[in-house]
Amino acid sequence: MTILRPFKAIRPREKLAHKVAALPYDVMSSEEAKKEAENNPYSFLHVDKAEIDLDPSIGKYDLKVYEKARDNFKAMIDNKILIKDKEEKLYIYKQIMDGKKQVGLVGSLSIDDYINKNIKKHENILTEKLIDRTNHINYCNANTGPIFLTYRPKEKINKILEKWMDKKEPIYDFLAADSITHMVWNIDDNATMNTLVDLFKDIDSLYIADGHHRTAAAAEVAKIRRAENPRFTGKENFNYFLGVMFPSNQLFIMDYNRIVSDLNGLNSKEFIEKLRENFILEEMENQDPYKPKEKHSFGMYLENKWYKLKVKDDIFKTKNLLEKLDVSILQNKVLDSILGIKDPSSDKRIEFIGGIRGLRELEKRVDKGMAVAFSLYPTSIEDLMEISDKSNIMPAKSTWFEPKLRSGLFIHDLG
């Protein structure tokens, strides 16, 4: 059972939504965020990445950053850039990218559903990032970034949302600089909200697509506040967090590619020979970037050449789905066993490039000094849910969802 609750969103005034809305804090560096927001005082990056408004010598995890985030958030409310709805509502968030749409329901979700693993994860949580987002939520007293979740499709839910969008005007409708359309409706009818709340009770599990650290941080804040308020009832806002839930058949997962800085003491010929133990290699004749067209095939860019790597059949004797994932095969058979990268989440020799940047980005990085790049076939949403159901953890950076949810369109006040 999934517990869904309407809430009083803090959100932009309608004419400012396109200026406030910002990409998530973790898809850009501080330098990129500073450049993005430098001519836009309304950008929510001033809250989500408040270090951009401080001296560069101040570390991004310094407590001054969270104080600045709190102050910037308060100023946006005081200056009526952000307003708070007077009544509890649910919201619809529709995104359109290259003609493809995804429609999510926005509401507050139970921290206990996460603690009890009804809301499931597929990534490990890094301590440094957990502390960062816990501090951010605590200082701002709000969930400032929405969690991107998915669920197995329910036609009744889809029909209610489609009917509402057909009959009502959106409160936001804008085209972002990256050519993605964002539309928002509020659902303010009690009967409709109650129906949706009841329908979600029939959904056994939600799956975190993006936002693992924000979800874990929301749970940490709830634990802290429960300890501070031993007579809590469970109805307080801090027992809930901000989620946007999309049916799994609408989501688009892109490739999440890898580049490595050195060949672990091997020359290119030795490296290729070691690859041949588990892969069939084919040098691409036209030397266009090779984008894998099916599972268990990879592209590799090495010394100005593109190769296709096809996994040999005997690799698949295992019945373990986690081990059969392409990201696992690359990690186990190449990054670890050949290149010595045991922990890709902390090893400084590896970097991850989201598919939205294209394969030419891999070429560029290798031509500028990195040693080798690998292009991957995207992980499927079905694999993600099955692995999450088994409480397994995927390798770091297994999925890249597009389009990204914008921060600043909905904020959940902890009260």
Secondary structure as the mmCIF struct_conf table of DSSP 4:
data_model
#
loop_
_struct_conf.conf_type_id
_struct_conf.id
_struct_conf.beg_label_comp_id
_struct_conf.beg_label_asym_id
_struct_conf.beg_label_seq_id
_struct_conf.end_label_comp_id
_struct_conf.end_label_asym_id
_struct_conf.end_label_seq_id
STRN STRN1 LEU A 4 ARG A 5
STRN STRN2 PHE A 7 PHE A 7
STRN STRN3 ILE A 10 PRO A 12
HELX_RH_3T_P HELX_RH_3T_P1 GLU A 14 LEU A 16
HELX_RH_AL_P HELX_RH_AL_P1 ALA A 17 VAL A 20
STRN STRN4 ALA A 22 ALA A 22
HELX_RH_3T_P HELX_RH_3T_P2 TYR A 25 VAL A 27
BEND BEND1 MET A 28 MET A 28
HELX_RH_AL_P HELX_RH_AL_P2 SER A 30 ALA A 37
TURN_TY1_P TURN_TY1_P1 GLU A 38 ASN A 39
TURN_TY1_P TURN_TY1_P2 PRO A 41 TYR A 42
TURN_TY1_P TURN_TY1_P3 PHE A 44 PHE A 44
HELX_RH_AL_P HELX_RH_AL_P3 LEU A 45 ASP A 48
TURN_TY1_P TURN_TY1_P4 LYS A 49 LYS A 49
HELX_RH_3T_P HELX_RH_3T_P3 ALA A 50 ASP A 53
BEND BEND2 LEU A 54 LEU A 54
TURN_TY1_P TURN_TY1_P5 PRO A 56 SER A 57
BEND BEND3 ILE A 58 ILE A 58
TURN_TY1_P TURN_TY1_P6 LYS A 60 TYR A 61
BEND BEND4 ASP A 62 ASP A 62
HELX_RH_AL_P HELX_RH_AL_P4 LEU A 63 ASP A 78
TURN_TY1_P TURN_TY1_P7 ASN A 79 LYS A 80
BEND BEND5 ILE A 81 ILE A 81
STRN STRN5 LEU A 82 LYS A 84
BEND BEND6 LYS A 86 GLU A 87
STRN STRN6 LYS A 89 LYS A 89
STRN STRN7 LEU A 90 MET A 97
TURN_TY1_P TURN_TY1_P8 ASP A 98 GLY A 99
STRN STRN8 LYS A 100 SER A 110
HELX_RH_AL_P HELX_RH_AL_P5 ILE A 111 ILE A 115
TURN_TY1_P TURN_TY1_P9 ASN A 116 LYS A 117
BEND BEND7 ASN A 118 ASN A 118
STRN STRN9 ILE A 119 LYS A 120
BEND BEND8 GLU A 123 GLU A 123
HELX_LH_PP_P HELX_LH_PP_P1 ASN A 124 LEU A 126
HELX_RH_AL_P HELX_RH_AL_P6 THR A 127 CYS A 140
TURN_TY1_P TURN_TY1_P10 ASN A 141 ASN A 141
STRN STRN10 ALA A 142 ASN A 143
BEND BEND9 GLY A 145 GLY A 145
STRN STRN11 ILE A 147 TYR A 151
HELX_RH_AL_P HELX_RH_AL_P7 GLU A 155 LYS A 167
BEND BEND10 LYS A 168 LYS A 168
BEND BEND11 ILE A 171 ILE A 171
STRN STRN12 TYR A 172 LEU A 175
TURN_TY1_P TURN_TY1_P11 ALA A 177 ASP A 178
BEND BEND12 SER A 179 SER A 179
STRN STRN13 THR A 181 ILE A 187
HELX_RH_AL_P HELX_RH_AL_P8 ASN A 190 LYS A 201
TURN_TY1_P TURN_TY1_P12 ASP A 202 ASP A 202
STRN STRN14 LEU A 206 ASP A 210
HELX_RH_AL_P HELX_RH_AL_P9 HIS A 212 GLU A 228
TURN_TY1_P TURN_TY1_P13 PRO A 230 ARG A 231
BEND BEND13 GLY A 234 GLY A 234
BEND BEND14 GLU A 236 GLU A 236
HELX_RH_3T_P HELX_RH_3T_P4 ASN A 237 ASN A 239
STRN STRN15 TYR A 240 PRO A 247
HELX_RH_3T_P HELX_RH_3T_P5 SER A 248 GLN A 250
STRN STRN16 PHE A 252 MET A 254
HELX_LH_PP_P HELX_LH_PP_P2 ASP A 255 ASP A 255
STRN STRN17 TYR A 256 VAL A 260
BEND BEND15 SER A 261 SER A 261
TURN_TY1_P TURN_TY1_P14 ASN A 264 GLY A 265
HELX_RH_AL_P HELX_RH_AL_P10 SER A 268 LEU A 275
TURN_TY1_P TURN_TY1_P15 ARG A 276 ASN A 278
STRN STRN18 PHE A 279 GLU A 283
BEND BEND16 GLU A 285 ASN A 286
HELX_LH_PP_P HELX_LH_PP_P3 ASP A 288 TYR A 290
BEND BEND17 GLU A 294 GLU A 294
TURN_TY1_P TURN_TY1_P16 LYS A 295 HIS A 296
STRN STRN19 SER A 297 LEU A 302
TURN_TY1_P TURN_TY1_P17 GLU A 303 ASN A 304
STRN STRN20 LYS A 305 VAL A 311
HELX_RH_3T_P HELX_RH_3T_P6 ASP A 313 LYS A 317
HELX_RH_AL_P HELX_RH_AL_P11 LEU A 321 LYS A 324
BEND BEND18 LEU A 325 LEU A 325
HELX_RH_AL_P HELX_RH_AL_P12 ASP A 326 LEU A 330
HELX_RH_PI_P HELX_RH_PI_P1 GLN A 331 ASP A 336
TURN_TY1_P TURN_TY1_P18 SER A 337 LEU A 339
BEND BEND19 LYS A 342 LYS A 342
TURN_TY1_P TURN_TY1_P19 PRO A 344 SER A 346
TURN_TY1_P TURN_TY1_P20 LYS A 348 ARG A 349
STRN STRN21 ILE A 350 GLY A 354
HELX_RH_3T_P HELX_RH_3T_P7 GLY A 355 ARG A 357
TURN_TY1_P TURN_TY1_P21 LEU A 359 LEU A 359
HELX_RH_AL_P HELX_RH_AL_P13 ARG A 360 ASP A 367
TURN_TY1_P TURN_TY1_P22 LYS A 368 GLY A 369
STRN STRN22 VAL A 372 SER A 375
HELX_LH_PP_P HELX_LH_PP_P4 TYR A 377 SER A 380
HELX_RH_AL_P HELX_RH_AL_P14 ILE A 381 ASP A 389
TURN_TY1_P TURN_TY1_P23 LYS A 390 SER A 391
HELX_LH_PP_P HELX_LH_PP_P5 MET A 394 PRO A 395
BEND BEND20 ALA A 396 LYS A 397
STRN STRN23 TRP A 400 GLU A 402
BEND BEND21 PRO A 403 PRO A 403
HELX_LH_PP_P HELX_LH_PP_P6 LYS A 404 ARG A 406
STRN STRN24 SER A 407 SER A 407
TURN_TY1_P TURN_TY1_P24 GLY A 408 GLY A 408
BEND BEND22 LEU A 409 LEU A 409
STRN STRN25 ILE A 411 ILE A 411
STRN STRN26 HIS A 412 ASP A 413
#
